[in-house]
Amino acid sequence: MTDDSSPRYDLVLAGGEVFDAATGVSQVTDVAVTGDRVARIAPGLAAQGRQVVDCSGQYVLPGLVEAHTHIFADVSKVGAPPDEAHLRRGVVAACDAGTVGASTFAAFERYVAAPARMRLVNFLNVSVLGLIDFRFGELLNPDTLVPEDALAVAAANPHRVRGFKIRLSEDVVGLEWRTLLKRSLALSAEAGLPLMIHIGETPEPLPVILDLLRPGDVVAHCYTGKPYGILGDGKVLPEVYAARERGVLFESAHGKSNLSFAVARPAIEQGFLPDVVTSDTSGRNWHGPVFDLVTSMAKLRAMGMTMEQIVPRVTSAPARLTGLDAEGYGSLVEGGPAHVTVLADAEEAELPDAAGNRIVAPRLEPSLVLLAGEQVPTVPWRGLPAAGVAGV
């Protein structure tokens, strides 16, 4: 005989504001987890849980997906440790954006991606060198773009390589930018994968570059305060809207030297939101000014985006971009994997952008993180005085 009083679920997250990742619509309800799966989403499940966590007043989201970071730790000068910088701050899957090149991919796979607890993929740098050190542009010698090497690595590692990346700043590509971009577009087309383009201080204005891009290509650092961004006389350029209409994607990618409140605020006021919200966390900024993805979310909320707008852009949208939606990342559904991030509103704090500006705004803080149903210990915000020194 079955004992009806025995707990039906291993864990119930009770009474939180649960978001639909596709629409951003939320409802106050419960999420029940058994093993590594979401067993049920419905009200009134707390009495059936072996363990119950009260999530009242908190946001219950699919586990966050970071589509732009640098995590080739201990090899690249800009690499941050993935589990420490991301997983313990609410991110369950992440995409390294161009730190790794064809000649360094084997080391990334062996020493970073395979051992990591969280799910990692990458956009492979079109230079075989990858991004080892920001002081030295990886494409100043154009011969480092070897299409056959990039294509071979992508073909041999579809579980990891989900696109390609080119940094198009003048100090990286020099005068050969157009040739390098066209070769990068050609190799990404041959592989059937998107190309991510880093902007800010490009050799020519952004509309010239946008005209070359195709549906599915990604413009990183859409709110950069550096020359040749998305604004002209305070207005979003018509060529930027036209590129979006063609299917070009734009992502926020805070970074140490890109996100500017002076660009983000008017762009958001004009209705130009990023297709994907990303942090561009790296070894240069994970102790400030970026800190982590949830802090980037809080900054964009302070600029005028709502949680309903932000949530799909840190869950379902980056999962689609990186192909991780096929593995169940970026959604919170019955029968799906129990990757969950619970966020709470935290106290106001002084939050910097990457252009020397500061605002005071409420933060977001991960209170609980589940990876395949297993609770992950979190760490405090690194902007707190005891958590680290800003500007590392």
Salt bridges, closest charged atoms under 4 A:
ASP10 OD1 - ARG50 NH1 2.84
GLU84 OE1 - ARG88 NH1 2.98
GLU84 OE2 - ARG382 NH2 3.65
GLU109 OE2 - HIS159 NE2 3.39
GLU109 OE1 - ARG160 NE 2.77
ASP133 OD2 - ARG135 NH2 2.73
GLU138 OE1 - ARG167 NH2 2.67
GLU204 OE2 - ARG178 NH2 3.90
ASP217 OD1 - ARG214 NH2 2.81
GLU251 OE2 - HIS68 ND1 2.65
ASP275 OD2 - ARG244 NH2 2.96
ASP280 OD1 - HIS68 NE2 3.18
ASP280 OD1 - HIS70 NE2 3.08
ASP280 OD2 - HIS221 NE2 3.97
ASP292 OD2 - ARG89 NE 2.84
GLU327 OE1 - ARG119 NE 2.87
GLU327 OE2 - ARG162 NH2 3.56
ASP345 OD1 - ARG301 NH1 2.86
GLU347 OE2 - ARG363 NH2 2.93
GLU350 OE1 - ARG358 NH1 3.33
GLU365 OE2 - ARG89 NH1 2.67
GLU365 OE1 - ARG363 NH1 2.72
GLU374 OE2 - ARG117 NH2 3.05
